[in-house]
Amino acid sequence: MKFPGLRKIKHYFPVSQPKPQLPSFEVRPELDTYIVGLDQTIVDVVASVSDDFLQKYNIHKGLSNLVEHGKANQIYQELVAHNAISDHFAGGTIGNTIHNYSVLADDKSVLLGVMSANIALGSPAYHYVCHTSSKVDMNHLQGVAGDIGRGITMITADGERTFVIDPSDMDQLSPDYIPTDIIAGAAAFVVSAYPLRATGQPIQQAMLKALQDAKAHNVPVVMSLGTRHLVEENREQILLTINDYVNVLAMNELEAEALTGFADPLKAAEAILDHTDMVLITAGPEGLYLCGHTDENVKRESSNPIKSATLADFNQYEFSRPMLHAHCDKPLKVYSHIDPYMGGPERIKNTNGAGDGALSAILHDMAANHFHKQVQPLSGKHEQQYLAYSSFAQICKYANRVSYEILVQNAPRLSKGLPEREDSLEEAYWER
C-alpha cells in the first residue's frame, strides 16, 4: 500500500517489504488490505442544455431526478442529435470513491453491484469498465441481462448542474451476491444513501445484508449522503440507518442542513456526532470540516492558529486521532477545518466528484491504519483503538488536496495519484 504524506521514521510504514507470493488481481481476505463499496453502478453522461430543455421534459433544475427508462432514452437521443454531449464517465458516488481510493493507495478495493452480462461497445457498461481502475476487483459483481444505470448531468448556461437518473437494472443487486467473507476482511465498507430510495428493489435488501455483515465483523461502515432532496425525502430512514450501522458520514453543507436543520456546518457536525463517530462536511469555497471523537486521555492540542465560529476554539484538539465513540472512556468531540487548497483553483472545471475524492482520502488513511496495525501491532500508533492513522488535521489536509485535484479536471475520478513532491511546498519541507 502506498501511504499518504511524509512520515517520521519512528512510525515506520513498511511499503518495501518483499512479498513472498505472486500478486493477485482478485482480493484475498486473509492477505490483502482493501475496502469494499456497494453501489448503484451507473455511467455519467455530461451535456450542455438550456432551461427550456429542462422545462420540456419537466426536469427539476439543480436536483437529482429519477426518470423511467423510455423517457431517459428520449432525452439521451435528443442530446445526441443536437451534439450536446461532451463526455461519458464511469460514475456513482461509491464507484468514484473506491476507484479514487485504489488510485491513491495503489492497492485493491472491491466493488459490489450489477454489471451487464454482455458488454457491447459503446454501452453504459463498456464506458464504466473503461474508466475504472484495474485495481478495483469486479469479480463479485452480479451479471444482469439489461444495462447498468445512466446518469445524465445537464449543465445550463448559469453553471447549475441537474441530474437525470435512468436506473435500468442497477437496482437489481440480490443479497445472494453479498460475499460475507470479503466484507469481514475489509478495512472499511462504504455505501451511499441512494439505495434507500429504491423502494421495493432488491438492492435495498442487499445493502441491509452488507451493513449487517460489516457490523457483525466490526468493520467500520462509511456512508455518503446523496443530495439534499434525497435527504429531505428519506430523512427518518437515513437517521435510523446511521444510528444502527454507520461510523463515518460524508456530505456537503446542503445535505448537512437537510439532515440536522443547521445551515452552519459546525453546528450540523455537532448534532450529527450524537448519531455517529466521525463526519466529513464539504462546504464549497469555505473548505471542508472533519469532526469526530477522541478520548480525553489521548487528546492532543493543535499548534495551528485556534479558530472560533459558532463553536469557540473549535479546532483546539485537531491534532488528536479519530476514535469510535464506543472505544472512548471519556469521549471528546473534536473539530477540524481547512480552507480550500491553495485558495482553490483559479478556474473550477468540475465539482462533480470532489466530495467523493475527499472521502477516498479518509478511507485511504483508515485502510493505512488497518494495514499498519497488521504489520506493526506493537507500534505506539496502536496503543488505543484508533479509527485512522493520522490526526484530524492531517486527514483534513489530505482530503482537501485530493478534492482540489478533482476540481481542476473534467472527470469526476482521478486519472493518476498525487505527485510525490508538491511544487507548492518549500524545499525545506522535503528536507526534514
N, C-alpha and C positions, 0 to 999 in steps of 0.2 A: 504493500500500500504506500502510495506517495502521501507524505504528511504535509499539512498546510503550515506554511510560515517558517520563520527562523526559530530554531530550538536550541536550548542550552544543553551542553554535553551531559550534565548530571541527570538529565531526564532522557538519556539516550533512547532514540527511537530506531529500532533495528530494521532498516529498509534494505540492507545489502546482505543479509544472511543467505547463504546458499540454500536452495530449496531441493530436497532430495528427490522429489517427484516431478515428472513432466507436467507442464502447465495444462490446465483443462479449461475449455470454454464454458463447460457446464458447472454450476455451483455444486460444491461438495460440502455439506453442512459441517462435517467433522473436521475439515481442514481450512476452509476459507472464511474470511471476514467479508460480509456483504450485507446489503439492506434489501428488503422486499417491498415492492409497491403494487397496489391494486388500483387499476384504472379503467375508465371507460375509453378504450382505445379509439382514437379519433385523429383525423388529419385536418389541419387548419388550412383554409384557403383564404388568401388575403386579396381584397378587391376594393377599388375606389368607387363610391356610389354617390348619388345625390339624395337630398332629403325627400325629393319626390319619389325616388325609387323605394325608399323605406315605407312611405305612405301607401304606395301602390300595393305593396304586399302586407300591409298592416303590421309592420315590424316596429317594436318599441325601441326607440333610439337610446343608445347607451346601456342597454340591458342585454342579458343572455336570453334568447327566445328559442324555446323548443318548437320545432316545426315538423309536421309529418312528412314522410319521405317524398311523396309526389310533389308537394309544394316546394320542398327544398330543391328537388331536381329541376323544377321550372325556373327557380331563382338562379341556380347554377348555370343552366343553359343560356339564360338571357345575359348573364355576366360574360360567358364565353363569347357569345355573339357580338357583344359590344367591346370585346378585348379589354375588359376591366380587371382581369385577374393578373396580379403581379407575381404571386408566389404560391407554392404548395409547401407546407411544413408538417412534419410529424408533430402532433400536438398532445393535448391532455395535460392537466396540471401535474399529475403524478408521473406520467411518461416523461414530461420535461424534466422533472425533479430528479428522477433516477438516472436519466441519461446524463444530466449535468454532474451528478454525483460520480458516475463512472468515469467521466472525463477528468474531473478534478482529482479523484483518488487514484486514477489509472488502475481501477480494480472492479470487481464484479458486483452486479446487482441483479435482481430477479424481477421480471415483470409478470404480473398476473392479470388476465383479461381474456379477450377473444381476439381471434385473427382469422381472416378469410382462409378457408382450407385450400382454395385455388386462387393464387395471386396472379392477376393479369397485369400486363404492362400498362402503366398509367392509372391503375385503380388506386383507391384510397390506401389499401393495404400495401401496395407497391411503394408509394411515397413514404408510408410510415416506416417500413423496413429500411429503405434507403437512407433515411435521416436519423436513424437510431444507432448509438454506439455499439460496436461489436462486443463490448464487454457487458452489455445488458443481456442476460440469459433469458431467451424467449421460449425455452423448451417446455415450459409449463403453461403456455397459452392454450386456450380451448379453441379448436377449429370450428368454424361455423360456415354454413352454406352461402350466406349473404355477405354484404360488405361490413367493414367496421364503420364507425361514425364519421361524419364530416361536419366540421365547424367552419362556417363562413364568417370571416372577420371583415365587416364592411366599414370602411373609413370615409366619413363625409368631409367636406371642404374645411370644416372647423376643427378637424383633427379628432373628433369624437369617434370612438370605436363601438360598433354594435355587432352583436354575435347572433348568428342563426345556427342552431344545432339540429342536425339530422341524425337521430340516433341509429338508424338502420338496425344492425344486430349487436351493437356494442353493449347492450344491457342483458344479453343472453348468457352471461357467465354463470355457470352452475356451481353450487357448493362442492360438487364432486371434483372440481378442478382446483381446489384449495389444498395444497400439499402441507400438511401439518408439520412434517419433519423439516421442510425448508423454512417455514416461519419460525419454528422452535429454535433453529440455529442462527437466526438473523441478529444483527446488531441493532436493527430497528425495523419496524413495519410502518409504512407510510401510506395514507389514503386521503382522499378528499371527501368533502361533504356532498358532492354531486350525486353519488348513487342514492342518497337518501330521498331524492325527489323522484326516483324511478319506481314509483308506486306499483306494486304487483309484479315487478320484473325479477327474474332470478338473481340479478346482481346484488339485490338487497340482502338476500339470504347468504350469498357468497361472502359479501362484506362482513356480515354478522359472524359467520364461521371464522373468518380470518381474524377478526377482533378477539373473539373468544380464545382462539388458539394462541394469539400473542399474549393475552392476559394470563392464560394458564401456564405459559412458559416464561413469564417475567421478561418479555421482550418489549421495550419501550414503543408505545404507539404514538405516531405523529400524524396529525390531521391538518389539512389545509382547507380553509373555508372557500366557498366558490365565489359568489358575487353577493353584493348587498341584497339584491332581490331574492336570491336563494335563501339567504339567512332570514330575511323578514318572513318568508312564506313557511319556513321549516324550523323556526327558532326553538320551539319546545323540544322537537325531536333531536335537534342538534345538541342542545344542552344536556338532554338525557344521555346521548352517546358520549359526550365529553365527560360527564360525571362518572359513567360506568367504565370507560375504556381509555380515554386519551391522556397522554402525559405531556405532549408538546402540541401547541396550537399555533397555526400561522394564518395571518390575514392582513388586509390593508386597513387603513383607518376608517373607511366607509363600512366595511364588514364588522369591524370592532364596534362601531356606533350602533349598527343594527342588532348586534348581539347583546350589548350592555346598556344602550341608551346614552352613553357618554361619547360626545364628539371629541373630547380631549384624549389622545392616545394613552397618556399616563393613567388617567382615571379609569379608562377602559381596561388597561392592563391590570390595575389593582383589583378590579372587580373580577376579571377572568381568572386571576390567580387563586380565587376562592373555589374554583372548579377544576383546575388543572395545575401541573407542576411548572411549566415554562411556556412563555408566549412570545411570538415574534409578530410585531406590527410594523409593516412598511407604510411610511407616511409621505410618499412622493418627495417633493422638494424639501421637506423637513427632515429627511433621512429615515432612519429606522430605529426601533426600540426593541431590545431583547430583555425580558424580565422573567424572573423565576424565584426559586427558593434556594437558600443555603442554610447551613446550621450556624447558630450564634457562635459556637465554639471554634469554627474554622473560617469565619468571615475575614475578609481582607480589605483594608481601606484603599481607595483609589489615590494615585498620585496625580491624576488628571485634575484640571480645574473642576471644582464642585459646582453642580448646576442646580438651580431651583426653578420650578414652574408651579403647576398645581400641587405638586408634592415638593416639600422643602428638602434640599440636599439629596435629591433622589438617587444620584449616582455615587453616593459615598462609599458603597461597598461593591462596586462593579468589578473589582479585581478578584472577587470570590468566584468559586466554581459552582456550576449548577448541580443541584441535588434533587431527588424526588422528595416531595413533602413527607412521605411516609418514612423516609430514611433519616429525617432530621429529628434530633432530640428537642431542640428549640428552633423551630422554623423561623427564618427571617426572609421577608420579601426583598428582593434585590432588583434594581432598575438600572439599565444602561442605555445610552442613546449615542448615536453618531450622526454627524451631518453627512450629506452626500459626498462621496469620494471625489477629491479634488474640486469640490464645489459643484459637482455634477457635470455632465457632458455639455459642451458648447451647443451641440445640436443633438437632441434625442431622436434617434431613428426608430425606436421601437420600445413600447412599455409593456407589451405582452410577454410575460415570462420573467420579468425582473424579480418578482416575488418568489417565483419558483427557483430562480438562481440563488437568492438569499437563503432559502430553505435548504437547498442542496449543500450549501457550505456548512450549515448547522449539522446536517446529517453526516457530513464528512468528519466533523470534529467528534461527533458521538461514536461513529464507527472506529475512528482512530483510538478513542478511549477503550473501546471494546477489544481492539487488537492489542494495544499496549498492555492491557491487563492480562491477556492470554500469554504474551511472551515475556513480560516483566512483572509477574504477580507480586513480587516483594518490593517493587518501587514505591518510593514515598508518595507517588502520584495516586496511589490506591489505598491510602490509609483510611479513607472514607469511601462510601459507595457513591461516587460522583457519576453524574449523568453524561458529562462531556469531559474532554481532555483539557480544554482551555478555560480561561475566565470569561465572564460575560463580556467584558470589554474587548478581549481578544477575538472572540467569536463575532462580535459586532463588526470589527474591522474587516474580518474575512468575508462575512456575508455582504457587507457594503461594497467590497471590491468586486465580488462576483456579480452582484446586481448591476454595477456600473458597466461591466463587460457586456451584459445583455442590452443595456440601454444604447450602446454605441454601435450596435449591429442591427441588421434587419430581421434576423431569425430569432425565435424565442428560445433556442437552445444553443449552448456553447458548441463551437466547432473545434475548439482547442483549449488546452488547460491554460492557467495563468502563467505569465513569464517567471522564470526562475529568479530574475533580478528586476525589480521595478525601476524604470528610468526616473520615476518621480521621487525616489528616495535618495538621500545623500549617500555618498560612498562610505561615510563613517558608519552607517547602519550595517553594511555588509562586512565591515572590518571588526565588528565587536567580537 
